[in-house]
């Protein structure tokens, strides 16, 4: 269970308290004692801006954002800056993880006008919420050839006072431009084919970095959606030369990431990205969505190779999220911060303070331990590339926070260190395991980074999928049990049974209970899409039809709330909140996959479950909707194929049709479970697994799924493999089933 965060260095009696004190978001609460007169995003703030005829200053960030902390310290805690803000602006603070709809709208503006974006996002709006100018981080005073935040505030206040009409005209033009930019061009009635995904593969081959893996240059992100696509491309034809190259790129990248400093070798889990080419020096925050997606990637790597190295990484991630990010009732928290106090009496946090090591610390902890005549310290430092003066390049530490520090990284291999010191495998494992345990216990004595205890439906949907797939691939029942507990948590705390709708977030209170805001934030597209994916994976992991049934119900609600009847595809938010000035369709698979990409997969899987059933549409409704998504984004897929690797995978899924594996037999029968194990032990992207237990009563409304048409051979559990709308003869032997799947 997650341990508490240590935030003991705050003033006991704060001088200032603003409206954010009543919020539940950890990010908003971090700003509750700023001298700035902050509002949360609310009608009261908007009405006040109109009444007082002031510009709105909108500041968007998240609780584990390093540069958000910097701007807070420099500007929002500065009483002179706050005085200017309070006098001339209505100031609104937004947690981007709570309100991704608002974040996307105004980030589109920043990207279009500044050529790049990031957080903190700083945007100035007219009282009717139209953006006029903005940026990301601003220094407090003029420096580096850039105007300081205070200068910008005073300049904009004067311009607004002197020439309001010009502002309003500009904001109107900006909104027109944003609407044009945000439109998804539907220029074709056909769906892209093989040439499109082949083009995507070749672009990834061209951008692949052969030494340390990954795609492109530093900073380097894991980019799990790319790995999903490449694994899928390989699995379509395992004898294809380009497919084999895709597998090699995935395995090399995942190996280097696991050996890198982005992987926390002491406390487990992965940081968000590395600032260098080697995956060495991370930006130390750990996000739930990264853990969830990397669980899947390393599971796929294990299924493709049966190399236990990849399975151990999966177990390492599960250990981390269950220990440090999980509420006892089953929901998972959002993130751990990059910054923490170096000591309990320190006044200022430093990035990576919880994670890095000085050589003399390691010497004091490990220097007395030996195996025979060999020093633990020397073995450990050789394996993890530790240096006496620190192993971090100045290029990776521009703010000199990591001088003389070491971030553990494995540049060599176990075999090289074993050979150098004459160790057996067992001896090596004993030394490294002992050292890691000593360092872990020592790290627990340090002030912990801030833990964002906000629980998001979307990211819990991703972890649900990760646990379900890992549980299947590794044969770990405990992971599936964890997934079931998470699904139950979501249904209890992030679902409104009266309206059959999802809620976006809930929160851990100071007493440990789960609480909600006064006006709960309604679910967005990603909440539905990611959860439905997780539920489909959970059905295949647990064989409990109730999860498939709920996925179907949620898909119908998602269609009702977000579907674009005119052009196809899903908007990111519903029409219910009129303070959102633009409804967008996400067209980028980035750190998280887009809701449209995941929905396309979900629809095709749901169509496969309903295929040839007694339902009037027999799965055609879902397949037609998937087709319309691919048509809506066809220009994007053709012109910029690497923008949507997850959707490119769905495109292959659509063109190939799914591999349906249908098994008839008792769910507790060992012979049935052996057939199921054979299916789960193979890398089969686009697979649909269904089990019909003749002794079980299907839940109401589920008797019409494709399972109704499969029958066991007498009393013997029987499997059918259906590809491209043709089914094999029934098989009862696990080896026969394996051979069929491997064709």
N, C-alpha and C positions, 0 to 999 in steps of 0.2 A: 504494500500500500504506500501511496505517496507520502513522503515526509514533508513536514511544514517548512515554509521558507523563512529565512532569517532576515527580518527587516528591522533590526533593533537600533539602527543608527539614525532614526528619524527623531525630530524634536518631539518631546513628550507633550508640550502645550503649543501647538502651532499658532502662529500669529494671524494667519488668514484661513478662512474656510469659505468655499464657494458652493454653488448648487450641485456640483458633481459629487458631493459627499453622500447624497441619497442614491447614487447609482450603484449597480452591481458589477459592472465591468472593472476588472483590475486596472486596466489602462486609464479609465476615467478617474478612478479613485486615486491613482498616482498623482493626478493633477488637482485633487480636491483642496489642497492647501496652498496652491499658487495665489499670488496677489491678483492675478487676472480674474475678472468677473466672468468665468466660464459658464456657458449653458451646455447641456447636452443637446443633441438634435431634437427639437421639439417645436410645436406650434407657438408656444409662448415667445421663444427667441425670434422666430420669423415675424410674428406680429409686432414685437418691440422694434425690430429693424424698420418695419414699415411706418410705425407711429413716430419714431424719432428720425426717420429718413437717414439712416446710416448704412454704410457698407457692412457686410458680414465678413468677418475673418473666420474661415473654416480651417481648422487644424486637424489632420487625419493621421493616425499612427496606430501603433499596437504596443503592448506592454513590454515585449522583449526586443524592441527596436533600439539599437545602440544610438543612432543619430537623433532619434526622438528624445532620448535621455539628455543628449548633449544640448539640444535646442531648449529643452526645459530648463536645464541648469543655467544656460547663458542668458535666455530671454524671458521665459515665463516665470522664473523665480526672481527676476530683476524688477524691483519696484518702480524704477524710472520707466522701463519699457512697458510694464503693466499699466502704469498711469496713462500713457499714450493710447494703449489698446482700449482701456476702459472708457476714455473720454471720447474717442472718435469712432469706435467700432462696436458692433455686437459680436461677441466672441463665442464660437461654437467648437466644442471638442468632440471628435468622433473616433470610436474604436473601429478600425477598418474590418476587423474580424467579426464584429457585431453587425455592421452595416456594409457588407460587400457591394450592395447595389449603389449606394452613394459613392463609395470609394471608386468604383469602376467609371461612373459618370464623370467625376471630376479628374480622375487620372487620365481619362481619354483627352480631356482638355489640356492637361499639363503635357502629355506626350506630344500632342499636336502642336503646341505653341513653344515648347522648350526643347523638343527633340529627344527627350528622355524623361524618366520619372523615377519615383522612389518615395521613401518615407523618412522623415515626416513629410507629408504633403501639405502645402500652405497655399490656400486659394482665397481670393477675395471675390465676393459675390454681391450682386445687387440685392435689394430687399426681396425681389421676386425670384431669387436663387439662381440667377444666371451668372456664370463666371466672367470676370473681366481681366484678371491677371493672376499670376501665382508662380509657384516654384516648389522646391523641396526644402532642404535645409538652408536657412539664412544665418550668417554670423550676426552677433549682436551689434557690432560696429562695422564701419566700412573697412574692408581689408581684402587682400588677395585680388584687388581690382574689381571687387564686387561691392555693391551697396549693402550696408548693414540693415538689419531688420527694422531698427528704429527709424533710419532714413527712409526706408520704403513706406513705413506706416505714416509718417508725417507728410511725405510727398503725395500719397494716395488720398489722404484726408483732405489736403488742400485742393487737389484736382477735383475730387467729388464735390466739394463745396463750390468751386469756381465754375465748373463746367459739367453739370450732371447730365445734361442732354447728350453730350458726347459719349459718356459712359454707357447710357442706356441704348444708344444707337449701336455702339460697339458690341454690347452684350447680346443684342438681338441678332447681329450679324454672326457672332460667335456661335449662338445656338443653332442658327441655320446651317453653319458649316459643320457643327458636330453631328447634326441629324444626317447630313450627307455622308460624313465619314463613317457613321455607325451603321449605315444601311448595308445589308448583305446583298450583294449583286446576284440576282438569279438570272443568268444569261443563257441557260440551256435547259432542255427538257430531257437530257440524257445524263446518265451517271458515269463518272470516270471509271476507267478500267485498269487493266494490268500495267499499261504504260505509265500511269500516274504513280502507282506505288513503286514501280521500278525506278522512276525518276527520284522518288523520295529516298530509296535505299542508296542510290549512287551519290546523292548529296551528302548523306551521312558518311559514306565511305570517304568522300573528299574532305570532310571536316573532322574526321576521326584523328585523334592525337595518339600516335602509335606507342609513345614511350610510357605514358601514364594512363592512357585511356581517356574516355570522355570525348566530347565533341566541341570544338572551338577552343578558345584560349581562356586564360584566367580573367575574372573569377570563374571557378568551375562549380557547377551545380550537378547533383546526381541525375536529374532529368529522367525520372522513372518512366514517363510516357514513351520516350524514345526507346528505352530498353524493351518495354512491352511490345512495341511495333516490331522491333528487330527479332525478338524471340518468335513472334507470330510468323514473320516472313520465313525464318529458318524452318519452323515446324511444318509449314505447308509442303515443303519438299526437302527432306533432310539430305538428299544427295545432290542438290543444286549447289554449284560452286559459290554463287553469291550468297545463298542461304548459309553456307558454312562460314563464310566471311562475317556475316551478321552475327552468328553465334560467337565467333572468336572475339569480335568487338565487344559484345556484351560481357563475356566471361573475363576478358582482360580488364575492362573498366571496373567491373564489380570486385575483382581481386585487388586492384590498386586502391579502390575506395576503402575496402575492408582493411587493407594494410596501412592506410593513410592516417594522418592526424585528424581528419574529418570524422573518423571513427574513434570514439572514446574507448581506449583500450583498458581503462581502469573502471569506469562506471557504466560502460555499455551505451548503446545508442549512437546516433549520428547527428552531427551538426548540420546546419543548413547549407553551407557551401564553403569552399576553400578559396583563399585570396590568391593562391599561387597555382602553378601548373601541376604540382606534385601531389595534390590533395593533402598537403602538409599542414599549413596554418589555417585553421578554420575561422569563420565567424561563428562564435561559440554557441549561439542559441540553438536549442533543439526543438523542432516543431513536430507535433503529432503527425501531420500529414506526410512528412518525410519518412517517419518510422513505418507508417502504414504501407506506403507504396514500395519502400525498399524491402519490406517483408515479402511482398509478392515477387519482386525482381529476384531476390536471392532464392526463393522457393523455386522459381522457374529455372534458375541456374542449376539448382540441385537436381530437379527433374530431368534436365537435359544431359547431365553428366554423372549423376549419382555420386558426386564428389562431396564427402562429408564436410569439407571446409565450408561450403556454402550453407549447409544445414546448420552448422554451428553459428554462423552469422545470424540466421533466422532466430535461433534460440536466444542469442544474445540480445536481439532487438526486443523480443517478447519479454525477456527478463527485465529489461530497462523500463518498458512502458508499464508493465504490471507493478513494478516496484516504485517507480517515481512519478508516473503520470495517471494512475488509476484511483478513482474514488472507490471506496469499499463496496458501493452498490453496483459498480460495473461500468459507469461512464468514465471517459478518459478526458483529462485536462488538455489544454491547448499547447502549452509550450513552457520551456525553461529559458531564462534569460541568459544572454552572453555575459552580462556584467554582474559583478558581485564585490563585496568588501574583501580586501586582502586579509584583514584581521578584524576582530570584533570591535576594536576601538578605532578603526579607520573612519575617516570622515567622507571619503570619496570612493566610489566603486571603480573598479578597473575591469576592462574586458579580459575574459579568460582567467581571472584570478583563481577561480575554483579548480581549474583544470591543469594549469601548467606547473612545472617543477624546476627548481634550481638544483644544480648538481650536488651542492652541499647538503640539501634536504635528503636527496636520495642516498648520499653517502652515510648520513646519520641513521637512516632507516634500514639500509640494506648492508652497510659496510661490514657489520660483524658476522654476517651469515655466510657460511661456506658449504659446499658439497665436496667432500674430500678436501683437497688442497685448493679448490677453485672458489673464487669469490662470486657470490651472488651478484654483487654490484657490477663487476666486469661483464658478466654474462648478460645481465639485463641491459646495460648501457650499449653493449655491442648490438644486441638484437633490436633495440628501439632507437638506435642512432642518437643516443644522448651524448652531449659534449659538455666539458667543464665550464665553458663560457656561454653555454646556451646554443641551441641548434636552429635558431630562427634568423633568417636573413633580414637585414635592415629594410630591404624592399618590401617585405611582408609585415613590417611593423612601423609604419610612418609616424605614429604618435608615440613611439618609444615606450609602450606599456609592457613590452615583452622582452626587454633587455635582460640578458643572462638567463632567460627562461628556456625550458625545453618543452616541446610538444612531441609526445611519443609517436614515432612513425617507423614502420618496418620497410626499409629499403632493400634488405637482403631476403633471407629465408631462414626457416628453422634449420634446414640442412646445413647451411653455411655456418651458422653459429654453433651447431652441434659438432661439425667437423673441426672448427677452429679450436674448440675447448675439449674435444674428445669425449663428448657426452653421448649417452644413449638417448633414444627417444623418450623413455620414461624419466630419465634424469632431467632432461631439458624441460619437459612438461611440469615436473615437480618444482623446479627452480622458478620458472615463469609464473606458475600458478601461485606459489608462495609470495613472490614479489608483488603480484597484482593484488592479492588479498591484504598485504601490509599497506600498500599505497591506498587501497580503498578505505581501510579503517582510518588512515591518517587524513584522507580527504574529508571524511565525515566530521572531523574536528574543525573544519574551516566553515566560515559563514556561507550558507547556501545561496545560490542565485535565486532571484524572484521566480516563483512558480505562478503562471497564469492559470487560475483554477476555473476559468470559463469553460463550459462544456458545450461544444458545437455539434449540432446534428450532422452536418456535412462531414466533418473530420471523423466523427465517430462512425459514420457510414463507411469511410475508407478503412478504419482500423477493424471494423467488422468484416470487411472483405479480406483484409490482410490475414487476420486470425483464422478465418474460415479456409482460405486457400493454403495457408501454412499448415493448418491442422490436417487437411487432406493430403498435401504433398509429402509431409514428413511422417504421417501416421500418428500425430500427437493428439490424443483425445482431449487432453487438458486445454489445448488451444481452442478446440471447438466448444468446450464448456465455457471458456472465457468469452467466446463470441456470443453464445446464447445469453449469457448474463448481460452483455452489452446491448443486445437487441431488446431484452426485457427492460433494461434501464431506459432505452430510447422510448419504448412504448409507454412506459410509466411517466416519464418526465418531459418528453419532447414531442408528444402527440396529444392532440385534442380529440377524444373519441366523439364528442358532440358534433364536431364539424368535419371529422375525418381529415384534419389538416395537421401538418407538422409545425413545430415551433423551432426557431433557428438556434436558440441558446438557452441554457440554464446555468446556475451558478452554485458554487459551494459557499455557504455562509460561514461566519466565524466559528459557529458551534459545530460545523461539519455537515449540517443538513443541506439538502438541495433546495434552492429557492429560485423564485422567478421574479422578474421585474413587474411593476404595477401594470404596464401594458406590454405583455410578451411580444417579442419580435416574431412575426410570422415567417414561416419557412420560405426560402428562396429555391430557385431551380436546383442548385447544387445539393441542397439538403435532400430533396426528393431523389435526384439522380444517383447520388452517392449511396444513400441508404438503400434504394431499390437494388443497386448492384450488390451491396453487402448482404441483403436478404436472399437474393438468388444464390450467392455463394454459400450462404448459411444453409439454405435448403439442401444443396448438394453435399454439404459437409455433415449435416445432421439427419437428413432424410425425413425431416418433419415438414409435412405439407402446409402447416399453418404459416410458415415463413413465406412460402411461395404465394399463398393466398393473400397475405398482407401486401406483398410486393405488387401483386395485380391491382389491388384496391388503391394503393398509393400511385401507381402509374395512371390510373383513370383520373385521380385528383390532380396529378401533375399536368395531364393533358388539358384539363378544365382551366387551370390557373395560368398556364404559361404558353400554351401552343399558339403559334401565329397561323391563323386560318388562311390568311392571304398568301404568304410566301413560304410557309413551312418553317420548321425549326422552333426552338423554344426561346422566349425572352428570359432574362435572368431574374426578373421579379414580376409580380402580378400587377394589376392596375389599382390595387387597394390603397396605396399610399400616394396621395397627390403631391407630396413634397418631393418626389423623385421626378426630376424634370425631363428625363430621357430613359426610355426602356431600351436596353441593349441586348444584343445576342453575342455571347462570348465566342470569339473565333480563334482562340489561342490555347493550346495545351502547354501550360508553363509548369510552375512548381506544383500546381494541381491541374488535373485534366479539366477541360471545359465540360460544363453540364450537357451541352449538345453532343459531345463525343461519347460520353458515358451513356447518355440516354439512347443513342443510336445502338450501342451494344445491347443495352437492356431490352429495347423493343425487339431486336432480332432474337434474343434468347426467349422472351415471352412468346413471340410468334412460334418459335420451335416447340414450346410446351403445349401450345394450342393447336399445333399442326394436325390437320385431318381429324379434329375432334368434332363432337356434335354441335359445337358452337356455330352459329350461322355464318360468322366470318372465318371461323377456323384458323385464326392467326393472321389472316390477311390484313386486318386493320393495323396491327402492330407493324407488320412488314411494310405496308404502304407508308406509314408514318416515318419509318426508318429511311425509306427511299426518298421521301420528301426532304428529310434533313440532309441527306447526301446531295440532293439536287440543289438545295438552298446554299450549300457550301462548296459546290462543285468548282466554281471559279477560284476560290481560295485554295482548294485542294490541288488544282492544276497549276496555278500560278506560284503558290508558295507552299509546296507540299510539306516542308519541315515545320510549318506553323502548327500542324494538326496531326501529330503522329498517332494519337489515340483514335482519332476519327479515321485515319488511314487504315488502322487495324480493323475498325468497324467496316470500312469499305471492302476490305478483303473478305471479311466475315459475310458480308452481303453477297458478294459475287460468288463465293465458294459454296454458300449455304452451310449450315452448321453440321458438325458431326454429332448425331444423336445416338446416345448409348442408353438403351432401354432395357431394364432388368426386371424380370418378374420373379418374385420370391420373397420369403419372409424376411423382414428387416433384421431379425435376430438370428436368422439361420447362418451358421458359419460359412456355408457354401455360397450364400448370397453375398456375404461380407467379403469373401475372397474375390468374387467377380468385381465387386465395387473397388476393392483395393487395387486390382489390376488396372482399372480405369484411372484411378487417382494417382497412380505411380508413374504416369506418362505425361509428357509435355504435349498437351492437345489444346492450344488456344482455339476458341470458338466451339468448344465442346459443350454439349448439353447432356447432363446425366440425370436420369429419372429412374426411380425404383417403385414398382407397384407391389405392395404387400397384399395378397388376396385375403389375408386374415384381418386386415385393418380397415376401418371405416374411414373413407375420405371425408374431410371437412365439407360442410355445406358449400356448394358451388364449385367443388373441385373434381367432381366425378367425370367432367367432360374433358379433362386434359388427355394428352396423347397416351398416357399410361393405360387408359381404358381399353386400348386395342392390343396390348401385349399379354400373352398368356404363357405360363410356365409349362414345361414339357412334363406333364404328370405332376409328380411331387418334387421334381428337380428344378432348382432355380435356373432361369434361362435368360440369356442376353441376346439382344439384337443390336447391330451396328448399322445405322442408316446414314448414308452420305449421298449428297446430290439427289435427294428424293427417292433413293432406292435403298432397300434394307437387305441386309445379309440374311442367310438362313439362320435360324436360332442355334446358339451354341450353349453348351452347359459346362464346358471345360475351360478353366482359367487360362491354360496355355493357348487354346484355340482363340479365345477372346483377345489375348495379347497379340497374337499373330495378325488378327483382323485389324486391330488398332494400329499396328506398326506398318501396315501396307502403305 
